Every structure is written in C-alpha cells, then in structure tokens.
C-alpha cells in the first residue's frame, strides 16, 4: 500500500467525516491491563477504520520515553536557563525510550499492545507522526544513542489484523535529524515537517513531501511568505 493511494482516498471521505457529530468531553474508563503507562515524547495518532469508517477509528500510540535523566541547564544565579532545550545545552537525556505500539479502541476504551510485522523504527521519543488514511507516518526523534537518523517510516493498517512497518525510500536531502518538530498532512497530499531542535539550536525551516509523486523527495519551503520564528 502506497502513501499516495491513502492520501488520494482521504479527499473522498472528507464529506462523511464532516457529518460526524462532536461530543462534549467526558471521563473515559480504561479497560484492561495493556495501557502504555506513564511516558513523555510519544505520539498519539488517529486512524480511520476499514474503508474510512470513522466510527471504527482507533488511536495509535508509538514510542516515547518512560524517564528523564540529567538536569536542566542553569543560569549563574541558579535559576533554570531558558535557552535552547537541546540535549547538549540542558544535560537531559531521555531514558527508557521505546518503539512500542499500543492501540486504543475508542468504542470499548481498551488498550492493546501490538507487535507489527516488518522492521520497526529504532526506539525514540519527541518524534513526529501524521496519519495518511489508515497509515501512520513517523519521522525523526531522539533515542538512547542521540538523534534518530532522518528516516521516514510507515505503520500500515490496511489489514487491521496484520499491521506492518515499512521504511519509505526518499531521494535527496530532507529535514536534518531533529526532535520536537511537527509533521502534518496538508491538503490530503503534502507531508509537511517544520521546526524542532537538532541538539544545537531551535529550527525554523519547513519541508514538504508530495505523496502523489514518485520517487518521493523532500522539498524545502522557501517562497511561502514570512516564515514563523524558530520553534
């Protein structure tokens, strides 16, 4: 299953999604003992059910860190520094980074831990993820050995009973290795990565990948008006 197939199918489903009513927030009982447990820096992404059925949507939790090590950088007066949050500056390391996948069924309130087929991404946290139809795209992040390489992974739920990891081959340069950035699907076609931190400084660049064109390649966005400040 290709990314472009999923993106094009989204446009046909937008009308059905817009007709779904929105409920008020309410407490949700958690059932079972397979909950992910406390963590930070994970992603939680919504995917639709078979054939785009939003009534069978599920939440996909990937990765995250279960602890922090080290201490924050301090000013001369002992107060916490407000500088760049890069690991080198702060002395903080993410401990217990995982590449676990947990699925939350919004109808039953049940968590299930799964082991998808294929080769998973390395353990990481503070990565970015976006949904393209019934696929979750994962990029970047930071793990026990430092920044994850600038790779792109897809968790494909085309067969909900047998989800599978795929590594997406992308030609040419792309977003540098980074964490705490965003990844969004725009116009049901473009994956856009923006901002984050490369461990040395806060970034303000933006990159787009057209899921309808092959071979896949990132293009740096340079002519889109006044860009936001690094963040």
Secondary structure as the mmCIF struct_conf table of DSSP 4:
data_model
#
loop_
_struct_conf.conf_type_id
_struct_conf.id
_struct_conf.beg_label_comp_id
_struct_conf.beg_label_asym_id
_struct_conf.beg_label_seq_id
_struct_conf.end_label_comp_id
_struct_conf.end_label_asym_id
_struct_conf.end_label_seq_id
HELX_RH_AL_P HELX_RH_AL_P1 UNK A 3 UNK A 18
TURN_TY1_P TURN_TY1_P1 UNK A 19 UNK A 19
BEND BEND1 UNK A 20 UNK A 20
HELX_LH_PP_P HELX_LH_PP_P1 UNK A 23 UNK A 25
STRN STRN1 UNK A 31 UNK A 31
BEND BEND2 UNK A 32 UNK A 33
BEND BEND3 UNK A 38 UNK A 38
STRN STRN2 UNK A 40 UNK A 40
BEND BEND4 UNK A 41 UNK A 41
STRN STRN3 UNK A 43 UNK A 47
HELX_RH_3T_P HELX_RH_3T_P1 UNK A 50 UNK A 52
HELX_RH_3T_P HELX_RH_3T_P2 UNK A 54 UNK A 56
STRN STRN4 UNK A 58 UNK A 62
STRN STRN5 UNK A 65 UNK A 65
BEND BEND5 UNK A 66 UNK A 66
STRN STRN6 UNK A 67 UNK A 69
BEND BEND6 UNK A 70 UNK A 70
STRN STRN7 UNK A 74 UNK A 74
TURN_TY1_P TURN_TY1_P2 UNK A 76 UNK A 77
BEND BEND7 UNK A 78 UNK A 79
STRN STRN8 UNK A 80 UNK A 80
HELX_LH_PP_P HELX_LH_PP_P2 UNK A 81 UNK A 81
BEND BEND8 UNK A 83 UNK A 83
HELX_RH_AL_P HELX_RH_AL_P2 UNK A 87 UNK A 90
STRN STRN9 UNK A 93 UNK A 95
BEND BEND9 UNK A 96 UNK A 96
STRN STRN10 UNK A 98 UNK A 98
STRN STRN11 UNK A 101 UNK A 105
TURN_TY1_P TURN_TY1_P3 UNK A 106 UNK A 109
STRN STRN12 UNK A 110 UNK A 114
STRN STRN13 UNK A 117 UNK A 117
BEND BEND10 UNK A 118 UNK A 118
HELX_LH_PP_P HELX_LH_PP_P3 UNK A 119 UNK A 122
BEND BEND11 UNK A 123 UNK A 123
STRN STRN14 UNK A 124 UNK A 125
BEND BEND12 UNK A 126 UNK A 126
STRN STRN15 UNK A 128 UNK A 132
TURN_TY1_P TURN_TY1_P4 UNK A 133 UNK A 134
STRN STRN16 UNK A 135 UNK A 139
STRN STRN17 UNK A 142 UNK A 143
TURN_TY1_P TURN_TY1_P5 UNK A 144 UNK A 145
STRN STRN18 UNK A 146 UNK A 147
HELX_LH_PP_P HELX_LH_PP_P4 UNK A 148 UNK A 149
BEND BEND13 UNK A 150 UNK A 150
STRN STRN19 UNK A 152 UNK A 156
BEND BEND14 UNK A 158 UNK A 159
TURN_TY1_P TURN_TY1_P6 UNK A 160 UNK A 161
BEND BEND15 UNK A 162 UNK A 162
STRN STRN20 UNK A 164 UNK A 167
HELX_LH_PP_P HELX_LH_PP_P5 UNK A 168 UNK A 169
STRN STRN21 UNK A 171 UNK A 171
BEND BEND16 UNK A 172 UNK A 172
BEND BEND17 UNK A 175 UNK A 175
HELX_LH_PP_P HELX_LH_PP_P6 UNK A 176 UNK A 176
BEND BEND18 UNK A 177 UNK A 177
STRN STRN22 UNK A 179 UNK A 179
BEND BEND19 UNK A 180 UNK A 180
STRN STRN23 UNK A 182 UNK A 186
TURN_TY1_P TURN_TY1_P7 UNK A 187 UNK A 189
STRN STRN24 UNK A 190 UNK A 197
BEND BEND20 UNK A 199 UNK A 201
STRN STRN25 UNK A 202 UNK A 210
TURN_TY1_P TURN_TY1_P8 UNK A 211 UNK A 212
BEND BEND21 UNK A 213 UNK A 215
STRN STRN26 UNK A 217 UNK A 217
STRN STRN27 UNK A 218 UNK A 220
BEND BEND22 UNK A 223 UNK A 226
HELX_LH_PP_P HELX_LH_PP_P7 UNK A 227 UNK A 230
#
